[in-house]
């Protein structure tokens, strides 16, 4: 290790010592519940929670020393989501961190006292999580990763990438939909002469049937609202998109790495920093009402050129130049 790297490491560690000491001053082990809407086997989701743990460790919360994590995955199953929400509330953690609007709603239906920090929920006011984002009045706050206006941006980008697109399926799980985007998407679609079609499904078999039916007519594209929490369903969408040569837009910058054609969404690192900060402040006694909902400020466009080529699409050079990341 170089001397400069060693000094940086020692300096960073020393800076964290006061935080560790303060976090340990009462000797009590705090408990943090984590409820993810996705699959336990999804490496991307595991990495997200590992990053949150690391962020909390830099703030003095060391797993096995002064904090314990209870991590659960609902795998996109509404019944399992409700069961796991009941489990976490029963163990009475000091705070619960959740992903997804339906997951946050399930917890709020079960507790009005345990602090909840959410992420990946779209607009929390529009979906009824709370009424005041500046001073949350209930027991939940967190990070809203998307603005409603982004619905129009997804349509515009998809149309720019695939100019022949005349129909777009808004694909969503019946119990996990960001319907606050529908009005904005419809308005943008009208301007671009694109027909927006709501395409709900309830299980993997139905997902395949609705996309098969949609693809029976030409010049279609797909927008996921939101991306399925199940990796298996996301893989099915990418497989069917290749089969039917459908351009796809994901409301996440990370999913083109799984084979989706294009993604536009918030930077997850920004959300994780806020989440770690909020959990830390709650564990040190902060009130939810003093922690305003934070909205993402950084959004990125990622294009999978390999997928575009596989469906016979040549992405316009003007759009390629604007992309923050290209997968080739």
C-alpha positions in Angstrom: 0.0 0.0 0.0 1.3 3.4 -0.9 2.0 5.9 1.9 -0.7 8.3 0.5 -3.3 5.5 0.5 -2.3 4.4 4.0 -2.7 7.9 5.4 -6.0 8.3 3.7 -7.2 5.1 5.2 -6.0 5.9 8.7 -7.5 9.4 8.4 -10.8 8.1 7.3 -10.9 5.5 10.1 -9.9 8.1 12.7 -12.6 10.4 11.5 -15.2 7.6 12.1 -14.0 6.9 15.7 -16.1 9.6 17.4 -19.2 8.5 15.5 -18.6 4.9 16.6 -18.1 6.0 20.2 -21.3 8.1 20.1 -23.3 5.3 18.5 -22.1 2.9 21.3 -22.5 5.2 24.3 -25.6 3.5 25.7 -24.4 0.0 24.9 -27.7 -1.0 23.3 -27.7 -2.9 19.9 -30.1 -1.1 17.5 -32.2 -3.2 15.2 -32.9 -2.2 11.6 -35.5 -4.0 9.5 -35.0 -4.1 5.7 -37.8 -5.0 3.4 -37.1 -5.3 -0.3 -39.8 -5.9 -3.0 -37.4 -8.0 -5.1 -35.7 -11.4 -5.2 -33.2 -12.5 -2.6 -31.1 -14.1 -5.4 -30.9 -10.8 -7.3 -27.2 -9.8 -6.9 -28.0 -6.2 -7.8 -30.4 -5.9 -4.8 -28.0 -7.5 -2.5 -25.3 -5.0 -3.5 -27.7 -2.2 -2.8 -28.3 -3.3 0.8 -24.5 -4.0 1.2 -23.9 -0.4 0.2 -26.4 0.8 2.7 -24.7 -1.2 5.4 -21.3 0.2 4.4 -22.8 3.8 4.5 -24.1 3.2 8.0 -20.7 1.7 9.1 -19.0 5.0 8.1 -21.5 6.8 10.4 -20.6 4.5 13.4 -23.2 1.7 13.0 -21.2 -1.5 12.8 -23.1 -4.8 12.2 -22.5 -7.3 15.0 -21.3 -4.5 17.3 -24.0 -1.9 17.8 -26.6 -2.7 15.1 -28.4 -5.7 13.8 -30.1 -6.0 10.4 -33.2 -8.1 9.6 -33.4 -8.4 5.8 -36.4 -9.7 4.0 -37.3 -10.1 0.3 -40.9 -10.3 -0.9 -40.0 -11.3 -4.5 -42.8 -9.3 -6.0 -45.4 -11.4 -4.2 -48.2 -9.3 -2.6 -49.1 -12.0 -0.1 -45.5 -12.5 0.9 -45.1 -8.7 1.2 -47.9 -8.6 3.7 -46.6 -11.6 5.7 -43.1 -10.1 5.9 -44.4 -6.7 6.9 -46.3 -8.4 9.8 -43.0 -10.2 10.8 -40.9 -7.0 10.8 -43.5 -5.0 12.8 -43.7 -7.8 15.4 -40.0 -7.8 16.1 -40.3 -4.0 16.7 -37.0 -2.7 15.1 -35.8 0.8 15.7 -36.4 1.7 12.1 -37.5 -0.1 8.9 -36.0 0.7 5.5 -38.2 -0.3 2.5 -38.2 -0.2 -1.3 -41.3 0.4 -3.4 -44.6 2.2 -2.8 -46.7 -0.9 -2.1 -44.2 -2.2 0.4 -44.2 1.1 2.3 -48.0 1.2 2.2 -48.1 -2.3 3.6 -45.9 -1.3 6.6 -47.8 2.0 7.2 -51.0 -0.1 7.5 -49.4 -2.1 10.3 -47.6 0.5 12.3 -47.9 4.2 13.1 -45.0 4.2 15.5 -42.0 2.5 14.0 -40.0 5.0 11.8 -40.0 4.0 8.1 -37.4 5.2 5.6 -38.5 4.5 2.0 -36.9 4.6 -1.5 -38.0 3.8 -5.1 -41.6 5.0 -4.4 -42.2 7.5 -7.2 -44.2 10.5 -5.8 -45.0 9.7 -2.2 -47.9 12.3 -2.1 -49.5 11.0 -5.3 -49.6 7.4 -4.0 -50.9 8.4 -0.6 -47.9 7.7 1.6 -48.0 11.1 3.2 -49.4 14.6 2.6 -46.5 16.9 3.5 -43.1 16.2 2.0 -41.4 19.1 3.9 -42.6 17.9 7.3 -43.9 14.3 7.1 -46.8 14.0 9.4 -46.8 10.3 9.8 -44.0 7.8 10.6 -42.4 7.6 7.2 -40.0 9.7 5.1 -37.3 8.9 2.6 -36.2 9.4 -1.0 -38.5 9.8 -3.9 -36.5 8.7 -7.0 -38.8 9.9 -9.7 -40.8 13.0 -10.6 -44.2 12.7 -12.4 -42.9 14.7 -15.3 -40.4 11.9 -16.1 -43.3 10.0 -17.6 -43.3 12.3 -20.6 -39.5 12.0 -20.8 -39.6 8.2 -21.1 -42.1 8.4 -24.0 -40.0 11.1 -25.7 -36.8 9.1 -25.4 -38.4 5.9 -26.6 -39.8 7.7 -29.6 -36.5 9.3 -30.4 -34.7 6.0 -30.2 -37.3 4.2 -32.3 -39.0 6.8 -34.5 -41.4 4.2 -36.0 -43.0 3.6 -32.6 -46.8 4.2 -32.9 -47.9 2.2 -29.8 -46.5 1.8 -26.4 -47.5 -0.7 -23.7 -47.4 0.6 -20.2 -46.4 -2.7 -18.5 -47.1 -3.0 -14.7 -48.1 -5.5 -12.1 -51.7 -5.0 -11.1 -50.7 -4.5 -7.4 -47.5 -2.5 -8.1 -48.2 0.4 -10.4 -46.9 3.9 -10.6 -50.2 5.2 -12.0 -49.3 8.8 -11.2 -47.4 8.8 -14.5 -50.4 7.8 -16.6 -51.7 11.3 -17.3 -48.3 12.7 -18.1 -47.5 9.8 -20.4 -50.9 10.1 -22.2 -50.3 13.8 -22.8 -46.7 13.2 -24.2 -47.9 10.3 -26.3 -50.7 12.4 -27.9 -48.2 15.1 -28.9 -45.9 12.4 -30.5 -48.8 10.5 -32.2 -48.2 7.4 -30.0 -51.0 5.4 -28.5 -50.4 4.5 -24.9 -52.0 1.2 -23.8 -52.2 0.2 -20.1 -51.0 -3.4 -19.9 -51.4 -4.9 -16.4 -50.5 -8.4 -15.4 -50.7 -10.5 -12.2 -48.2 -13.3 -12.6 -45.4 -14.5 -14.9 -47.7 -16.5 -17.2 -50.0 -13.5 -17.6 -47.1 -11.2 -18.3 -46.1 -13.4 -21.2 -49.7 -13.5 -22.6 -50.2 -9.7 -22.5 -46.9 -9.0 -24.3 -47.6 -11.7 -26.9 -51.0 -10.0 -27.5 -49.5 -6.5 -27.7 -46.8 -7.7 -30.1 -49.4 -9.0 -32.6 -49.6 -5.5 -34.0 -46.6 -3.7 -35.5 -44.6 -0.6 -34.4 -44.8 -1.2 -30.6 -42.6 -0.4 -27.7 -42.6 -1.1 -23.9 -42.4 1.1 -20.8 -42.3 -0.6 -17.4 -44.2 1.2 -14.6 -42.3 0.4 -12.5 -39.8 -2.3 -13.4 -40.9 -5.7 -11.9 -39.2 -6.4 -8.6 -38.8 -10.0 -9.7 -35.6 -10.6 -11.7 -37.4 -13.5 -13.5 -40.1 -11.2 -14.8 -37.6 -8.6 -15.9 -35.7 -11.4 -17.8 -39.0 -12.5 -19.4 -39.7 -8.9 -20.6 -36.2 -8.7 -22.2 -36.6 -12.1 -23.8 -40.0 -11.2 -25.3 -38.7 -7.8 -26.4 -35.9 -9.6 -28.4 -38.4 -12.1 -29.8 -40.8 -9.4 -31.0 -38.2 -6.7 -31.7 -39.8 -4.3 -29.2 -37.8 -1.3 -28.1 -37.9 -1.0 -24.3 -37.7 1.9 -21.8 -37.0 1.2 -18.2 -37.4 3.8 -15.4 -34.0 2.8 -14.0 -30.5 3.5 -15.3 -29.4 0.1 -14.0 -31.6 -2.3 -15.9 -30.1 -2.0 -19.4 -27.2 -3.9 -17.8 -29.6 -6.8 -17.6 -30.4 -6.6 -21.3 -33.1 -3.9 -21.4 -32.6 -1.5 -24.4 -32.7 1.8 -22.6 -33.1 3.2 -19.1 -33.5 6.7 -17.7 -33.7 7.2 -14.0 -32.2 8.5 -10.7 -28.6 7.8 -9.5 -28.9 5.2 -6.8 -25.8 6.4 -5.0 -27.5 9.7 -4.1 -30.5 7.8 -2.7 -28.3 5.5 -0.6 -26.4 8.4 1.0 -29.6 10.0 2.0 -31.1 6.8 3.3 -28.0 6.1 5.4 -28.0 9.6 6.8 -31.7 9.4 7.7 -31.4 6.0 9.4 -28.4 7.4 11.4 -30.3 10.5 12.5 -33.4 8.4 13.5 -31.2 6.0 15.6 -29.7 9.1 17.3 -33.2 10.4 18.2 -34.4 12.6 15.3 -38.1 12.9 14.6 -39.6 11.9 11.2 -41.2 15.4 11.0 -37.7 16.9 11.0 -36.6 14.8 8.0 -38.2 16.1 4.8 -38.6 13.8 1.8 -35.7 14.2 -0.5 -36.1 14.0 -4.3 -33.4 12.8 -6.7 -31.4 15.5 -8.4 -29.3 13.5 -10.7 -30.7 11.4 -13.6 -28.9 9.4 -16.2 -29.6 7.9 -19.6 -28.1 4.5 -20.3 -28.5 2.8 -23.7 -27.7 -0.9 -24.4 -26.5 -0.7 -28.0 -26.1 -4.5 -28.1 -29.8 -5.0 -27.4 -30.7 -2.3 -29.9 -28.7 -4.0 -32.6 -30.3 -7.4 -31.7 -33.8 -6.0 -32.4 -32.6 -4.4 -35.6 -32.6 -0.8 -34.3 -30.0 1.8 -35.1 -30.1 4.4 -32.3 -29.7 7.9 -33.7 -26.3 9.4 -33.2 -27.8 12.5 -31.5 -29.2 10.3 -28.8 -26.1 8.2 -28.4 -24.1 11.4 -27.8 -26.4 12.4 -25.0 -26.3 9.1 -23.2 -24.4 9.0 -19.9 -23.4 5.4 -20.4 -23.4 3.0 -23.4 -23.4 -0.7 -23.1 -21.8 -2.4 -26.2 
